[in-house]
Amino acid sequence: MGRRKAQAGAALVLVLWLVAALSLVVLASAHGIRQQTQNVGLGLARMRAEAVLDAAIALAAQRLTADKRLAAQYRVEYLVLGTHRVRLEITPSGGLVDVNVASDALLEALLRGAGGVSPGEAATLVSRIHDYIDPDDVPGGVGGAEAAQYRAAGWPALPRNSALEDLSELQSVLGMTSALYETIAPYLGINGQQGIEIASAPASLIDALTGRQGLGAQVRASPLEMQAGQLLSAAPFFIATPSAMGQTVRVRAAMQAEDGRGWERQAWLDLSARPDTLTPWTTLSLEPTRRGREQEFTR
């Protein structure tokens, strides 16, 4: 009799364990299905936003091609497409920092003002950026690094020893983090200029390089003939030379969808006419649509 009770108890425990295990399987399956549903919904939302953002970028490119004077200055515009309000930020390449030719002082100011790094860390990174680009194999400056230092650190890349063509490669510089790169990337461009054109510079870059919050907005709101006087005395990195017609521009389109999600997409455009393209402009690069900062799109 006691043996039967023990067997019955063991069977009951086994049944309870099986029920618990099946419950966990069901819960895990439900969670997986819910996650898949959310991913599908997010993918559809991205596709819908991308169609709107691409249309906004194309319309902006048409306007800039038709009147290249519009591409000679940094500008923020808003465009309404159906029920969507799209924020367009147009930045001529001359208003950005070209790490291939920038001076030590300019790069340090960018890393400190925009990246928030310490003076010592900024000086080291500047040396390493130059070493990554220059053709020799001799470390220079403070904390410089060439191939030997990269190997010793177990770094997954080696110096390029030539000018950058893709700015994202800056992440391969010894000591450069993805977070720091993402912070300074909006201020980078390839233009072959050591100076930053005043009319083309974003207000936030002016603030970062001068260390004077609000100066950029003040400059952007001033007449063109007054902007040089406000900036040339504040920082040596700026030049008053106006942008040339038909230059390269960055167009960043951003929107807030009905569900509250923010989305953005960025394109680099060459506004010069070329016979081998289907449009009057050339799309040099087009980044994937990604989530953006919702608060930015309502300003």
N, C-alpha and C positions, 0 to 999 in steps of 0.2 A: 504493500500500500504506500509506504513511504517512497519507494522507488518511483511509483507512478506519479506521485505528487512532484517529485524532483524533476522527472522528465517533462511533466506538464509545465512546470515553472520555467524550465530551460527553453521549452518550445515557445512560451509566451514572450520571454525575453528576446528570443530570436525573431519572433514576429514583430515585436516593437522596434528592434534594430532595423529590420527590413522596411518597416513603415517610415522610420526616420530617414533611412537612406533614400528611399523613393521620394520623400518630401524634398530632400536636398537636391535630388536630380531635377525634380519638377521646378523648384525655385531657380536653379541654375539655368534651366532651359528658358524659363520665362524671362530671366534677366538678359540672357543672350538675345532672345527675340526682341525684347524692348530696346536693347542697345543697337541691334541691326535696324530697327525701325527708325530710331533717332538718327543713325548714320545716313539712312536713305533720305530722310527728311532734310537733313543738313546739306546733303549733296544736291537735292533739288533746289533748295534755297540758294545755294551757291550758283547753280546754273542760271536761275532767273536773274540774280543780281549781276552776273557776268554779262548777260545779254544787254542789260541797261548800261552798265559801265562801258562796254565796248562801243555802244552807240554814242555815248557821251564823248569818248575819246576820239571817235571818227569825226563827230561834228566839230570838236575843238580843232582837230587837224585841218579840216576844211577851212575854218575861219582863219587859222594862222597861215595857211598857205595862200589864201586870197589876199590877206593883208599882213605882210611880214613885220610891219611895225608893231603889231600886237605881240610878236614873239621877242621883241627887244627888251621887254621889261618883265620882272616878276609880277604875277597877278593871280588873284583868286577870284573866281567867278562861280555863279550858281546857275544851273541849267535845270529846267523842269521838263521831264519826259514822262508823259502820262501822269500817273499819280506819284512819281518819284522825283525828289529834289536831289540833284547831284552836285557835289562840290568839286570844282575843277581847280587844281593848283598847277599853274604853268610856270616852270622855272627854266630860263635859258641856261645852257651849260656854263656860260661865262660867270654865272653867279654862284658857282660851287667850287669846292676845293679839289684840285687835281693833285693827288698824292705823288704822281710821277715827277712833278716839277716843283711842288710846294717847298717853301723854305722851312728850316727847322722851327723858326719862331711861329709860323702859321700852323704847322702840324701840332706843335705843343699847345697853342692856344685852342685849337679845335678839340684835342683830347682832354684838356682841362675844362674848358668852358662847356662843351657839349657832352663829353664823355664822363666828366666828373672824376677823373683820375688825379692822383697827387702829382706835384711837380716832378718828383723823382721818377715815378712810373712813366709819366709822359715823356721825359727825356730819354729813358731807356727804349720805349716803344718807337720813338722817332728814329733813333739810331738803327733799330732793327728793321724798320720799314725801308730806310735808305739802303741798308745792307741786303735786304731781300731783292731790291730792284737793281742796285748797281752791278756792273759786270765783273767786279773783282771778287776775290775770296778772302779779303782781309777785313776783319771786324773794325768798325769805325765808331767814333763817338762814345757816349756813355752807355755801357752795357750792350754794345753791338754784338751781332751774332751772324756767323756765316755757317757753311755746311758742317764744320766740325762741332760747333756749339749745338746745332740742331740734332746731330746724331747723338751727342753726349746726353742731351735732354730727352732722347727717345721721342722726339717730335715726329709726327707722321708725314711731314713735308720737308722739302729742302728749298733754299732760296731760289727764286726764279732767275735772278741775274739779268733781268730785262724789264722794260716798262710793263705795267699792268694793262691788259686789255679788258679784263673782266674784274670789276672792282670787288666782287665777292671773294676773289682770291686773297684779298687782304687778310682774311681769316686764317690763312696759312702762315702768317708771320708769327714767329716764336713769341708767345706771351699774349697774343691777341685772343680774346674770348669772343664767343658768338654774341653774348649780351652786349659787349662794348661795340662790336662791329654794327649790330642792329641799331645802336644808339646814334652812331656817327654816320651811318650809311645815307640818311636823307640829305646830308650836306656834301656828298662826294659826287664828282663828275669828272669826265675826261675832256679837257679843253685846251691843253697845252699852254695854259697861262699861269704865271706865278701870282698875279693879282686877281682880286675878285671884283667884278664889275658891280658898282654900287646899285645901278638900276635893276640888276638881275638877281641880287641876293635876297633870299628869304629873310623876313624879319627876325626869325628865331636864330639864324646864323649870325646876323649882325649882333644880337644880344650876346650870343655865346663867345664871339671873338673879341668883343669890347668889354665884356663883363658888366654891361650896363643894361639891366632888364628894362624893357619898355622902349629902349632907344630905336630898335628896329621898327616898331609900329609908328613911332614918331617920324622916322625917316621916310617910311613908306607913305605916310599921309602928307608929306611935304611936297611942294613943287619940285620938279626935276632939277631946276637950276639951284635949289637950296640944299639938295641932298649931299652933294660933294663937300660943302662946307661943314656939314654936321658930322661927317664920317672921317674925312681925311685927317682931321686933327685928333680923332678918337683912337684910330688904329692904323698902322702902316700897311695893312694887308689889302686895302681897297684901292681901286683905280676908278677914275671918272670917265674913262674911255667908253663911249656908247657901244652897244653890241652891234655886230655886223648883220646885215640882212641875210636871211636864208640860213640861219644857224641851227644848231642842234638844240632841241628843247626836251625837257621831261614833263610829261603830262600825267598827273596823278588824279584819278577820279575816285570819289568816295560817296557812299550813300548809306542811308539807314532804311532797312526794309520794314514792311508792315509789322513784322513780329518783333521789331526792336533791335535785330542784329545789325551790326555795322559791317560793311564790306568795302574793300578798296582794290584798285587795280592800277598798275603803273606801266607807262610806255615811254620809251625814248624814241623820238622822231627826228628825222633829218628832213628839213623843209626844202632842201635843194631839189630842183627838178632833175629827174633822171629818166632816160628813155627806157630803161629795163624794168620799170616797176609799173604795176597796174593802177597805182594812185599817184597823185601829184606830189606826195611825200613818201618817204621810206621809213618803215617801222624797223628800227634798229634792234629793239628788244621789247618783249611784252611779258611782264611777270604774271605768275598765276594769281587768280583772284583769291584774296585771303580776308580773314576777319580783320576788321578795323576797330578803331576806338569810336564808340557811338557818340560820345560828347563832341567829337571834332566835327561831325557832320551837321550839327544843328547851329553852329556859330554863323 
